[in-house]
Amino acid sequence: MNPTALEQFLAKIYVDSMARKRFLAAPQAEAARAGLSKEQCEALEAIDRVGLEMAAHSFARKRTRKQSAAASSSSHWWRVCGSLIPLRVLVAFARNRRSAKDTL
């Protein structure tokens, strides 16, 4: 029994919709093709199919939200950096003015 192979197989059917369809059509055959033991293949035959689909859908939504958040946070970062450039210019200008007044 290889628990890592089982975890990898489960992760694949949660994420890959085509692999999940193949698994749901022939659970034991797909599990055996993934190199799982006979006991693991038999156990997967009794998997909660509705729960599998619900979990896969939930994980897909979470991945989409995470990707959207990552994209928006990186664009937010560039907006912040872009707004800091003029601020740096103003700070440098203020320092130059201050040093010019000190020399008079």
C-alpha positions in Angstrom: 0.0 0.0 0.0 1.5 3.3 -1.1 -0.3 6.2 0.6 1.5 8.8 -1.5 0.3 7.3 -4.7 -3.3 7.3 -3.3 -3.0 11.0 -2.3 -1.6 11.9 -5.7 -4.4 10.0 -7.4 -7.0 11.7 -5.3 -5.5 15.1 -5.9 -5.6 14.4 -9.7 -9.3 13.5 -9.7 -10.1 16.5 -7.6 -8.3 18.9 -10.0 -8.5 17.3 -13.4 -12.1 17.1 -14.7 -11.2 14.6 -17.5 -9.4 12.3 -15.0 -12.4 12.6 -12.7 -14.8 11.6 -15.6 -12.7 8.6 -16.4 -12.5 7.6 -12.8 -16.3 7.9 -12.3 -16.9 5.8 -15.4 -14.5 3.0 -14.3 -13.2 3.6 -10.7 -11.2 0.4 -10.2 -9.7 0.5 -13.7 -8.5 4.1 -13.3 -7.2 3.4 -9.8 -5.3 0.3 -10.9 -3.9 2.3 -13.9 -2.5 4.8 -11.3 -0.7 2.0 -9.6 -2.8 1.7 -6.5 -3.1 -1.6 -4.6 -6.1 -3.9 -5.0 -7.4 -2.8 -1.6 -7.2 0.9 -2.5 -8.9 0.3 -5.8 -11.8 -1.5 -4.0 -12.0 1.2 -1.4 -12.2 3.9 -4.2 -15.1 2.0 -5.7 -17.2 3.1 -2.8 -16.2 6.8 -2.9 -19.0 9.4 -2.4 -19.4 10.5 -6.0 -21.6 13.5 -5.1 -19.1 14.6 -2.5 -16.3 14.1 -5.0 -17.9 16.4 -7.5 -18.9 19.0 -4.8 -15.3 19.0 -3.4 -13.8 19.3 -6.9 -16.1 22.2 -7.7 -15.2 23.9 -4.4 -11.5 23.5 -5.0 -11.8 25.0 -8.5 -13.6 28.0 -7.1 -10.9 28.5 -4.5 -8.2 28.2 -7.1 -9.9 30.8 -9.3 -10.4 33.2 -6.3 -6.7 32.7 -5.3 -5.5 33.4 -8.9 -7.7 36.5 -9.1 -6.5 37.7 -5.8 -2.8 37.1 -6.7 -3.3 39.0 -10.0 -5.1 41.9 -8.4 -2.5 42.2 -5.6 0.3 42.3 -8.0 -1.4 45.0 -10.0 -2.1 46.8 -6.8 1.6 46.5 -6.0 2.5 48.2 -9.2 0.0 50.9 -8.6 1.6 51.6 -5.2 5.1 51.5 -6.7 4.0 53.8 -9.4 2.6 56.3 -7.0 5.8 56.2 -4.9 7.9 57.4 -7.7 6.4 60.9 -7.7 6.6 60.8 -3.9 10.3 60.1 -4.1 10.8 63.0 -6.5 8.9 65.3 -4.1 11.1 64.1 -1.2 14.3 64.7 -3.1 13.0 68.1 -4.2 12.2 69.1 -0.6 15.6 67.9 0.6 17.3 69.9 -2.1 15.3 73.0 -1.1 16.2 72.5 2.5 19.9 72.1 1.8 19.8 75.2 -0.5 18.2 77.3 2.4 20.9 76.0 4.8 23.7 77.2 2.6 22.3 80.7 2.4 
